[in-house]
């Protein structure tokens, strides 16, 4: 099972650096645009706009990613989706 975070970037903020290199390394998180997610097999995604990123991680790392996103000024909001693999 994967946890996929749908992140909406705050106006005027950059999606760069949503997760630190350390967090990405420790969790093997994938940070993607919607188009990149579609290219690696996440089908059926609607067009969510240019200010949305998706982060896919193993279910066990979801809490860690959620805490990072909650503390980020670049995030205006996010939704959590659970995906069977």
CORCORLIN-V909935 format. One record per residue. N is the residue number from 0. SS is DSSP state (H for helix, E for strand, L for the rest). OMEGA is omega in whole degrees, -180 to 180 (NA if undefined). BURIAL is b if it has 24 or more other C-alpha atoms within 12 Angstrom, else e. Layout:
# CORCORLIN-V909935
<<N & SS & OMEGA & BURIAL> <N & SS & OMEGA & BURIAL>>
This chain:
# CORCORLIN-V909935
<<0 & L & 176 & e> <1 & E & 168 & b> <2 & E & 180 & b> <3 & E & 178 & b> <4 & E & 174 & b> <5 & E & -173 & b> <6 & E & 176 & b> <7 & E & -177 & b> <8 & E & 180 & b> <9 & L & 178 & e> <10 & L & 179 & e> <11 & L & -180 & e> <12 & L & 180 & e> <13 & L & 176 & e> <14 & L & 178 & b> <15 & L & 176 & e> <16 & L & 175 & e> <17 & L & 177 & b> <18 & L & 178 & b> <19 & L & 176 & e> <20 & H & 179 & e> <21 & H & 180 & e> <22 & H & 179 & b> <23 & H & -179 & e> <24 & H & -176 & e> <25 & H & -176 & e> <26 & H & -173 & b> <27 & L & -179 & e> <28 & L & 174 & b> <29 & E & 176 & b> <30 & E & -171 & b> <31 & E & 165 & b> <32 & L & 178 & b> <33 & H & 179 & b> <34 & H & 177 & e> <35 & H & 179 & e> <36 & H & 178 & b> <37 & H & -178 & e> <38 & H & 180 & e> <39 & L & 171 & e> <40 & L & 176 & e> <41 & L & -177 & e> <42 & L & 175 & e> <43 & L & 180 & e> <44 & L & 176 & e> <45 & L & 174 & e> <46 & L & -176 & e> <47 & L & 178 & e> <48 & L & -175 & e> <49 & L & -176 & e> <50 & L & 179 & b> <51 & E & 173 & b> <52 & E & 176 & b> <53 & E & 176 & b> <54 & E & 179 & b> <55 & E & 178 & b> <56 & E & 173 & b> <57 & E & -178 & b> <58 & H & -177 & b> <59 & H & -178 & e> <60 & H & -177 & b> <61 & H & 180 & b> <62 & H & 180 & e> <63 & H & -179 & e> <64 & H & 179 & b> <65 & H & 179 & b> <66 & H & 178 & e> <67 & H & -179 & b> <68 & H & 179 & b> <69 & H & -178 & e> <70 & L & -174 & e> <71 & L & 175 & b> <72 & L & -179 & e> <73 & L & -175 & b> <74 & E & 176 & b> <75 & E & 178 & b> <76 & E & 177 & e> <77 & E & 174 & b> <78 & E & -179 & e> <79 & E & 178 & e> <80 & E & 177 & e> <81 & E & -173 & e> <82 & E & 174 & e> <83 & L & 179 & e> <84 & L & NA & e>>
